Structures are given as structure tokens and as C-alpha cells.
Amino acid sequence: MQRQPNLIFVFGDQHRGCDVGCAGNSQVQTPAMDTLAREGIFFPNTFTNVPLCVPARGCLMTGKHPLSHKAVSNDLPLPLSETGIAAVFKAAGYATGYIGKWHLGGMPRDKFITPAMRFGFDEWLGWNCHHNYFNAPYHDNVGNRMQIEGYEPDFQTARAIQFCREHADEPFCLYLSWGPPHNPYEHVSERYKALYPPEEIQLRPNAVDTPQTRQDISGYYAHITALDENLGRLMASLEDMGIAENTILVYTSDHGDMLGSQGHVRKERPWDESVRIPFLIRWPGKIPAGVTRETLLSLVDFMPSLLSLSGLDIPDGVEGTDLSGAMLGKPIDEPQSVLLEIPLHGSEGFNAGIREWRGVRTHRHTYARHYDGTGWLLYDNHTDPYQLNNLIDDENSQHLKAELEAELQRWLTRINDACLPGIEHIQQLGLSELWNISEQRFGGRNPRWA
């Protein structure tokens, strides 16, 4: 009888979907990710439901949307009452481990994540939240503060390989959470930066050409190539240990990065650079190799799909869809849209004047509007792949706009989203005290919410 499969879930922070070789980007060097795509399935239509770190991570851990798992914005904790994916694996007898950035523990950002706060991850080497990729701190399993020498993902990957070796004789679930390619983009070795001279960067047609944009993308690509080398190290080690055949290996991200496209930076926007993410999955002999699957996939679908793929039951209350059939290469009842949302913006969104919004992404269209119903964006992504022609006020597109609003309404009804101003959601969810604590980190950036 074959043993239950291992799961290794690897994700970078803020890695947008267009910046992988297998996605058609010939500039960025990602041979390991491209190999993973050739040996498994690449899902090019994978989207974050919420392009902001904490709520996105809550989605991928719980299979729920932000207003349901309640970690609706950065520095709010995921409630301990939620069931995380690792708890299900642990209950099934798996060894569980987490390495890297967590960002689900609330404030302060340097707090130790105790065993009771890990949602089923037993072995621990991580930090609640920081973005210092050289000589970075981490907490070990019992809370000792330790220091990494050199580039953080190199160390984390070495420890991930060690975890796999120590548990090679039993089923295990390991999450490896790298901080890059999230800014600071310059926190990467010069040997990787040298691969991407800023003046040679080919910008996306929707990007504003500035020296800063070129510098940022140079460092961003350098991070991605550094991560790719580490993914390659991990893949080679699985082969050496003889466990690659029975290991489900995933590479993805929590959200993307605008990097000058549409004149914007970072995330929290509905454009593809912010919401589209890579998703590559391999399980030799079970998942077909060399397949590009057009199925619409989103963060909330990760938990139920990976549990089902592993033969485990999906907990009650999960809002995502089990798309394991698509991962196995089977015909399925294909999703018609993905819900996109920012129910409460983070500091970067607030500083940029972004209002809370909701939207849907279909295979063809992107539609987004503000929480009060006022229209914002409407694109035909087939005829306008770089989203340069906003059709929201085009008189010939009003029927399409109405259809997409109806699709959005179906989503909002399904997850019981009243689409309120962000602070009203905070109050309704009973999170005012926690929100005020998180606000203090920014010196009370938003006094009208005090």
C-alpha cells in the first residue's frame, strides 16, 4: 500500500505571475520553475483573491475569504478559532513544519509565534514579519532569537532540505515561505543583480519608464533568480532522498507587484500585475507532466484542493473550491470567475489614496468597483492584455458591465459581504481594538478611524 503523499508548499512574497519563464517572460531566468512546469502543471490563470499580505495568507491557510477568516488587513492576527491546513495534515498523522515569513500573528511584528498560534505546524523556524534579507533574525521552535548569516532564502532552503531529510520515512507537510521578491529589491547578492542591468530591462507596455522602475525591476528579477536557484536545490535534494515521486511540490505566491505598471507600485490594485500569481504543481505519476491548464484558480482554492489531492477531508466552512480534479488533469465543472477584493486597505493603499474595492476576474474580463458601487475598471483582457483601455464608461460596454456586476453580486451573496467601508467591517467583526493597535505602528496614519 502506497504511503500518503508529502506536501511541500513553497511561496515567494509578492511574486507576480508574468515574471516566470514558463509564463512567457524571456528576460527573467527561472530554469527550476520552468522545469517544475514541464514536470507538472502550470496554471497561468491563478489569482490572489486579495492582493495584500496578511489577508492573502489567511486565504491560503484557511480556504476562506478575508471577511470570513477575519484577518482582513495587514497586522491583524488570524483568529485561533480558524482551522488551518496544517491542522488537518497533523490530525492525519503527518509531520508538519513551517519555515520563513509568517505575518499572521498580529502585532508586534517581532513577536514569537508560539505553538498554540501556528495552526497545526509543529516544527518552526520563522519570524512573524520583517523584510531584511541579509543577516535576518528568526525564532527557533522554542522561541530563541537567532541570526542568519547571508541571504535569508539560502538558509531557509537549507533548513527545508534538512526537514525533508529528517522526515523522509514518514508523510510530512512543509510550508517554505520566502520573503523576496518583495521589496527591498536591492537586498540581493550582486551576482544576481549583474544578470539584469537596469538599462537593459524590457518594460511591460503599460509601465512608466523611470530610472527607479528599472532599478526596482532589476532587483526584483535578481531576487526571483536567487529563489529559483534555491527551488532547484530543493528539487535536487528530493531526488537524492528518493522521495520526489511521492511528494506534491507547489510553487506560488500570495500576490503580485505593480512595479511601475499603470504608474503604480506594490499591490492592493485589481490590475493583473497585482492579482495574477504563478502556480506550478508536480506529483510524478499522478499529475500529468508538461500541461498548461487554463482553469481559473485562486488562493481560497489552494487548501481544499491540496487536502483533496492528499486524500484528506475538507473542513466545514471552507469557501474555496476543490479543484484537485483539474490538478490531476481531469475534466471538471470549470469556475467562471474569481473574486477579487480589498475589504480594508493596508498602509500602502491608504497612502496612495486607494479606496476599498471589490471585483471579478474571468478568463476574458477584469471588472472592479469601489465598495460604494462606483465603477473603476473594466478591461477586455483578450483584446487588451496589458489593460490599457478602460471600458468602464464606454457606452457600448454597459451591458457587459452589468453582467460582471451581477457575477460580483453572486460572489458577495455567497460569502455574505455587505460591501461596507473598511472601518465598518472592522467594527462589525469586533476587531476595533486590534485594528487600533496595528494603526499605532504607523503613528495613527488614519485619524478618522481612531
N, C-alpha and C positions, 0 to 999 in steps of 0.2 A: 504494500500500500504506500503510495507516494505521500511524503510529508507535506504539510501545508506550506504554501509559498512564503518566502520572505518578502517584505516590502521595504524598499529604500526610496524615500521621497526627498529629492534634492531640489531646493529652490533658491534662486538668487532674489535679491530685493530690487524691485524697480527695473526689471529686465523686459523691455518691450518686445513684442512679437516679431517685428520686422527686422530685428538685429540678430539673426541667426543665419548661417549659411544656407541651411535647408529651406529657409523662408524666402530665398532669392537674393539675399544681400551678399554680393561677391566681395565686399570690402572687408567685412569682419571675419576673422579667422576662427572657426569653430569646428575643427575636424572631429572632436569627440562627440559633440552634439549631433553633427551630421551623420556620424557612424551610428549613434543611437537611433536616429530617424531611419536609417537604412535597415537596421536590425529589428525595428519595431514599427510603430505607427506614429506619424506626425499629424497632429490635429491643428491645422492653420487657423481654424475659426474658434479659438479659445479666448475667452474674455473674462476679465475680472468683473464681478458684479458691482464692486465699489472700489474705485481707484484711490485708496488711502490705506496705509499700512495696517493699523490695528483692526478696523472692521473687516478688511480683506482676510487677514489671518484668522479672525474669528469665523469667517465663512468657510475657509478651507478646513478648519479643525472640526466644526460642528455640523456642516451641511445646512446651515440656516442663514437667512439674510440678517443684516445688522439690527433691524428693529426687533427681531426675534431673539438673537443671541445677546443683544444689549451693549456690546462693545462698539458703539455707533461712531466713535471718532477716536483720534489718537490720544493715548494716555488714559483711556478708560479701561478698566480691567474686564476680562471675560469672566462673568459670574461663575462661581464654583459649582453652582447647581447645573451647569451645562454638561452634557456628555460629549467628550472629545473622542476623536477616532482612536487614539492610543488606548483609551479605557476599554474599548471593545476588543482590540487585539490582546490586551493584557488579560481580560477575562477569559479569552480563548486559549490562554497558556503561552502566549508569545512573550519573549524578552522585548522590552521597549526602551528606546533611547532617543534623546534629543540633544543635538549639538548646534550651537550658534545663537543667532539673534532670536529672541522670543517676542517681546513687545506686546504681551497680553496680560501683564501683571499690574497695570496701572502705574501710579506714581509711588515713590520716586523711580526714575529710570534706572538707578543703580541698585535697586532692591534685590535681595536674594530670592529666587523663586523656589520656595520650599516644596517638598514632595507633595504636600496637600494642594499646591497650586499648579500642578503640572498636567492635570487631566489625563493621567494614566501613563505618562512617561516616567519610568523608574530610574534609568541611568541618565545623568545630566552633566552637561558641560556647556554652559551658556551664560548669557547676560541679558537682562531684561531689554535694554535698548541702548546702543551707542553707535556712532559711525566714525570710529577711529580704527583704520585698518592696519596700522603698524603699531607694534608693541601694545596691543589692546589688552584690556582686562577681561577676565572671565571668572565665573564661580564654578568650583567643582561640585561634586554630588552632595557634599555636606556643608557647603557654604563658604569654604575658604576662598578668599580673593587671590587669584593667581594672575600671572602676567605672561603674555605670548611674546616671544621674540620673533620679529619679522612679520611677514604678511599673514594676516589673520586666516584667510581661507586655506593656506597651505597647512597650517597647524590643525585646523578643524577637520580637513580631509584626512590627514594622518590619523587623527583620533577616530574618525569614522571607520577607516580601514581596520584599526585596532578593534573597534567594537564588533565589526563583522567577523573578524578572526576569532574573537573570544566566544562568539555565539554561533559559529559555523555549524555546530552539531544540533542546533535547536531552531525552531522558527522564530524569527525576530522581525520587529518593525522599527526602523530607524528613520528619523527626520533630520536632515542636514540643511541648516538654514544659513546661507552665506549673506553677509551684509552688502557687498557690492553686487551689481554695478551702481547701486545707489550712491549719490554724491556723498562725500567729496570725491570728485572724479580723479583728482591728482594723487590720491593715496594709493598708488600702484607703482610697481617697480619700473625703473627707467627702461629696462629691456623690452617691456611690453609697450610702453609709450612710443618707443622708437619705431615700432611697426606702423604707427599711424600719425605721420606728420600732419599737423593741423591744416597746412595749406593744400594738402592733397585729399582731404576729406571731400567726398561727393555728397553734398547735402540733398535731403529729400526736397522735391519741388515745392513743398509747402513751408519750407523752413526759411527763416530770416537769416541772411548771411552776415554774421558779425564775427570778429575775432574770438569773442567769448564762446559763441556757439561752436566754432571749430575746435577750440581748446577743450571744451566740455566733451564733445563727441570723441575726440582723440583719447581722452582719459577713460571715457565710458567703454569704448571699444577695447582699450587695453585691459580694463577690468574683465570684460567678457572673455577675452582670450586667456587671461590668467585663470579664470574659473573653468574654462573649457579644459585646460591642461589638468586641473585637479579632478574634473569629472573623468578624464581619460585615465588618470592614476587609479581612481576608484574602480573603474570598469576593468582595468587590467588585473587589479587585485582580486576581484570577484572570480575572474577566470583562474587565477593562480590557486585560489582556495577551493576551486571546483564547485562553487555554489551559484555561478551565474545562471545556469539552466533553470534553477528553481527560485529565482529572485525576480520579482516585479520591480523594475527600476524606472523611476519617473524623473524627468527634469521639467521645471516650470518656474513661475514667478507669482508674486502677489498682485502686481500691477505694472504699468509701463512708465514712460517718462517722455514728456513732450520734446525736450531738448531743442527748443527753438522753432519747432513746427507750429504753424498758426501764430507765431510770435509769442508763444507761451513756453514756460519751463515747468518741470516737475510733473505732478499728477493732478487728480481731482477734476479733470475735464472729461467730456464724453468723446473726444476725438480718438481715433484708433491708436495713435501713439501712446495714449494714456491708458486705454482699456484693453487693447489686444495684447496677449501674452503668449509665450511659447508653451507648448505641451507636447512632450515626447515620452512614449512609454514602450517598454520592452519586457517581454516574458517569453523567452525562447521556447518554441514548440507549442505555445498556447496563443500568443498574439502574433498575427501574421507579420512577416517582415517586409519592409520596403513599401509600405502602404501610406498614402496620404488620404486621410479621411476628412470629408468636409462637414461632418456633424458639428452643430453648434454645441459648445461645451463651456461651462462656467465654473467658478470656484465652488459654489454650493453643490455642484455635481461630483466633486472630487471624492468627498467622504463616502457617500452611498455607493459610488461606482467601484472604488477600491476595496471597500468591505465586501461587496458582492463578488468581485473578481477573486477575492481570497476565500470565498465560501463562508463568510460570516454574516450574521443578521444585521440589518439596518435598524438603529434605534427608532423608537416612536418620536414623532415631532420633527424629523428631518424634512427640510423643504426642497432640497435638491433632488434631482432625478437620477436614478440608477441607469447610467449609460455604459455599463460594463459590456453589454452586447456589442456596442459599436467598437469598444476596445478589443473585442475578440474577433472583429471583422464580420459580424453578423448583420443582416438587415434588421432595422429597428423602426419604431414609430418615431421619426425624426423630430426633434424640437424645432419649432418655427421661429423662436426668438429667445433672446437672453435679456434679463432685466438689468439695467444699469442704474446706479443711484449714488447720490451723496446726500444722505439724510441730515448730516451735520458736518460742515467742512472742518478741515484742520487749519493750523496756523497759516500755511502757505496759501490755501484757498481764501482764507479771510483777508490776508494781506493783499491778495490780488483782486479782491472785490467779487469773488465768486459767490453767488447765492446757491442755496441748496437746490438740487435738481433731481429729476427722475427721467428715465429714457428707456428705449429698447433698441437692441441691435439685432436685425435679421440678417439673412445671408446677403441681402441686397442693400438694405437701408439702415441708416442711423437716424434716430429721432430723439431729441431731448428737449425738455422744457423745465422751467423753474417750478418750484413747489406750488406756487400760486396759480399755475396753469398757463402763464405767459410763455409763448413759444421762444425757442432759442436756436436749435439746429435741426436741419433736415438735409440729408445727403443721399444721393443715389451712388452707392459705392461701386457699382459695376461701370457706370459711365464716368465716374469721378472718383477714382481710387485714392486720391490724395486729399479729398474733401475740400475742394477749393470753391465750390459753387453751392452756397447755402440756399436751399429752396424753401425755407420756412415761410417766406412772404410771397412766393411765386404763385400767381393766381391759378396756374394750371396744375399746381401740386396740392391744392387744398383738399381734394378727395383722398389723396394718399396720406396727407397729414391726419385726416380724420380716422382713416383706417389704423394708422400706427398709434394714435391716441387711444383708440378702442382696445388695441392689443396691450397698451400700457395699463389701461384700466383693469383689464383682466388680471394682470400681474398684481396690481395694487390690491385688488379684492382678494386674490388668493393668499397674500401674505398679511392682509389686514393693515395696510399702510394708509393712514388718513392724509398723508402728504402735508404735514404741518410745517411751520417754521421750525428750524432745528431745536431751538431752546424749548419749544412746547413739547417736542418729543422727549427731551431730557426730563422735563417736569413730569410728564405722564409716566415715564419709565421709573421715576423715583431716583434719578441719578444726579439731582442738583448739587448735592454736597460733593460727590466725586468729581463732577464737572468743574466746580469752583476750585477744587484742589489742583486739577490739571491746568486750569487757567492761570493759576498763580505762577506756574513755571514761565509764562510769557509776560509776567508783570501786569496781569489784568488786561490782556490785549483787547477785550471786548466789553467795556464797562456797561453797555446796555444789557448785558446778560448777567450782571453781578447779582 
